[in-house]
Amino acid sequence: MLTLEEIERSTVNKEVAREAYEQATKRLTDALETKKSYEQKAFTLFNAYLTISLALFGVGGTLYKDDGFAFTVIAFWVCGGIFVFGAIFFVLALMDDRYGALASNPDMWLNRGTIDGDDTVLPRMLAYVTYYHQERIDQSTAANGKKALHIRYGILLGIAAPIVLLTLLAAGRWVGD
């Protein structure tokens, strides 16, 4: 990729610069749409996990009230706790992170030689904005990677929780609870 200095020294083709800008803008838009998709998924799963954990804690509480502290009670409480930890990962996925903006700041354009420049300024400015889009795309892609990782961990905990519950219930039966 060209550096800013190389762009400045180049004769930039207006049509190529426009197409490069449009392609980079589309790619950045994709990354921002992925962000929205991840956040919607995390929010939905967060609500589901909290509901499930409350149900599991409720079952454990009812069993505790009826039978006292037993292995079965622990099984439901542990499983509820796993869902709470999964919900925490979804909260982490919803946390703010740095994302690139689609538009450029006015200070890039409102300079002598740019705002009042000749016909060569627009292609060069499009090339500059395209150059900065790469940084914004990289930033957004990295932030999406973190969101995806947190969601993945939360989902894995959701998959593990019923296995843990069934294992603990079977162990409780085996030890005579």
Secondary structure by P-SEA (a helix, b strand, c coil): cccaaaaaaccccaaaaaaaaaaaaaaaaaaaaaaaaaaaaaaaaaaaaaaaaaaaaaaaaaaaaaccccaaaaaaaaaaaaaaaaaaaaaaaacccbbbbccccccccccccccccccaaaaaaaaaaaaaaaaaaaaaaaaaaaaaaaaaaaaaaaaaaaaaaaaaaaaaaaacc
